[in-house]
Amino acid sequence: MADNSKKAPKEKKKQSFWKGVKQEWNKIQWPTVDDLKKQTGLVVVISVLMGVIITIIDSAALQLVNWLMSI
């Protein structure tokens, strides 16, 4: 009997938790397909640009190190 009284509050907490999750899930404002495409394209473009910038900096650093080693 004592075990049943201890489980009841835990079950109510679980139910309350999942009820809260469901309520918050319904509040989410999902992006439209157009917004998602724009944001994805922007991420790809910025990633490529950052890759190019890092490559340029790395090549310049390599050339500088090679020049310093040749002195």
N, C-alpha and C positions, 0 to 999 in steps of 0.2 A: 504494500500500500504506500509506503513511504517513497518507493522508487517512482511510482506513477506521478506523485505530486512534484517531483523534481524534474521529470521529463516534460510536463505540460508547459512550464514557462519557456523551456528551450524550443519546443515546437512552435510556440507562439512567436518567439523571437525570429525563428527561421521564416515563418510565414510573413511576418511583418517586414523582414529584410527583403524577401522576394517581391512583396507587394510594392515596396519602395523602389526597388530596381525597375519594376515594370512601369511605375509612374514616371520615373526619370527617363526611361527609355522612350516613352511616348512624347516627352518634351523636346527630344533631340530634333534639331532642324537640319536635315540632311541636305548636302549641296545638290544643285541640279546637275544634269549631265553636262550642260555647257560649261558651268563653273568648274566641274571636275576636269574636263578636257583642257580648259585654259590653264588651270593650276598644274596639271600634269605636264603640259607642254612647257610651261615656265620652269618647272623643276628640271626637265631634261635639258633645256637651253642653258640654264645656269650651271648645271653639272658639267656640260661640255665646255663651257667657257672657263670654269674653274680648272678643269683638266688641262686646257690649253695654257692657262696662266701658270699653273704649277710646272708644266713641262718647260715653258720658257725660262722660268726662274731656276729650275734644276739644271737646264743646259747652260745657262749663264754661270751658275755656281761651278759647274764642272769645268767650263772653260777657264774660269778664274783660278781654280785649284791647279789645273794643268799648267797654266801660265806661271803661277807661283812656284810650282815644282821644277819648271824649266830654268828658273833664274839661278 
